[in-house]
């Protein structure tokens, strides 16, 4: 079958400017295709997850977890009798099935998928094996559907990124464009499954780095893919919001003080979440048993927790919806409900969810960490809001509003994504009246916990990204010339050799030289070539020191650069020709050598330029 290539569109280029065809048209088409496939993938994953929950928890155990108010289940409760004891074993069974599938077919599909997508973007040129999206969808649906504590963000991020990578590979796109499509796929999946297209796009650009940095080249393709995926998904599941929330408002600036307390609470909670998750993950990685069985052990531990506290199983969105509605309850017969009871319930659920997520996903199970973070943050926020309402009864505090802001603040702190998280929670709830306290809490929580992240494959900033290090270096080197190095530094001295210099004398000269390149000059001063020090080392071991070989006999053709050439051109020539040094010639006479420039000279000049730029930036900031 003939493979379709986008250069076939060139026949229509007379209707649009060339740049528009290349940049806008291609971008729209590729990003749109990623969005369509990611949207369909989100629908398929949603079906798989709901079917898994319906069968394992609903039919077998008779337990139907409550969900968010804006989302109806596809498969409804069978009304089966609740067998609490089955909650002890079903998560372990799911962990076993998931572990066998993942570690047999695609080990990279273990754990939380967003981190794997980040790793693919930074270190694998956006490459994701074609089987990974399918294995991730199946294994995550089983892990979460059997009660494992995980979110839908990780699986759908890796599924969307995988589809973007597959498309990029099918079209033989260069690494940078494949990276773009991988990030666009991640945005599309998240934007669709959480009904948050704008936040999904910003999240894909922001989650790649720990510091306040964005991969801005990703944003436009991510927006396009996210819009298309959201539309495809919502045509099937509706265009509403994930959570149903009352009309929360922010009218009293005095509330910023209890919201400040909330920021400290969620920052501390997020640090505990990250440390617990990676401590548990490290524990399982050190276990000397086959990887297939580790998720089963984690699942059994979660099953014990779920036996006493079913709210920590699966996604757990129901407890957050209850916090919004002021209807916090547990599955405890004869429970006496008071405000302080609700605080205790929410704190227990938050801490329990931290541990259940760590054991479900940290053991090698497949799922996301955003969903649990939403639940944990909502629970901490709701508890803080109820306490603030009791302490400040005349401030007009709405505990449900604190739950919503807590959701945003907790994940912003755990993932180092304050900008996209503010928008994501607003889109998930349909409430934009709490943007001020959300910004307040997210930024403070982020600043307090920025050294900790749930996504260990995040890089500090674009400057640390392998894909950008070359770009940044080239932009600096293009501004600098060979003459700058000769004028500002201490160029290596040129050691000329006569064409009739004997081999023995040449060896003596080499032993005293600081460089490895020796211009060979004729009797009338013309450049005949160069003698490479690396060649001399080889010849010393193979030839008699008193050989009759002359310098002219071993001279090789040489390349020269002028003072006005850019350092970028010089370093490119070195890389292409495998030189470590270049001869510098006069502008109007390439046989008149005036200096030698080395690779180290260029690197030193580059470092000095960067240091000067940083010093200027710091002075401007002061």
Secondary structure, 3 states (H helix, E strand, C coil): CCCCCHHHHHHHHHHCCHHHHHHHHHHHHHHHHHHHHHHHHHHHHHHHHHHHHHHHHHHHHCCCCCCCCCCCCCCCCCCCCCCHHHHHHHHHHHHHHHHHHHHHHCHHHCEEHHHHHHHHHHHCCCCCCCCHHHHHHHHHHHHHHCCCCCEHHHHHHHHHHHHHHHHHHHCCCCHHHHHHHHHHHHHHHHHHHCCCHHHHHHHHHHCCECCCCCCHHHHHHHHHHHHHHHHHHHHHHCCCCCCCCCCCCCCCCCHHHHHHHHHHHHHHHHHHHHHHHHHHHHHHHHCCCCHHHHHHHHHHHHHHHHHHCHHHCCCCHHHHHHHHHCCCCCCCCCCCCCHHHHHHHHHHHHHHHHHHHHHHHHCCCEEECHHHHHHHHHHHHHHHHHHHHHHCCCCCCCHHHHHHHHHHHHHHHHHCCHHHHHHHHHHHHCCCCCHHHHHHHHHHHHHHHCCCCCCCCCECCHHHCHHHHHHHHHHHHHHCEHHHHHHHCCCECCCCEECCCEHHHHHHHHHHCCCCEEEEECCCCCEEEEEEHHHHHHHHHHCCCCCCCEHHHHCECCCEEECCCEHHHHHHHHHHHCCCEEEEEECCEEEEEEEEEEHHHHHHHHHHHHHHHHHHHHHHHC
